[in-house]
């Protein structure tokens, strides 16, 4: 379930970039979500009493997928907090005409 959710998030972020709603740096988050998709899929494959692959055999790959996904999502969050969040005091008077009285 987690793998499907992170894959859906990657698709949503990719399509938002593709149609021009989001800037290029959202692709960093796409690769982060895809990395976590691989991470959760590997955990699912190695889970249970009779796993398809032993977790010890791919533990390095699982750790790298988790680490890479976390780093990429952190980089995306830095981009988002610096460029994506619009505070009210950054809005010019022309765009904030709804705040003026008497309109």
Secondary structure by P-SEA (a helix, b strand, c coil): caaaaaaaaaaaaaaaaaaccccccaaaaaaaaaaaaaaaaaaaaaccccccccccccaaaaaaaaaaaaaaaaaaaaaaaaccccccccccccccccccccc
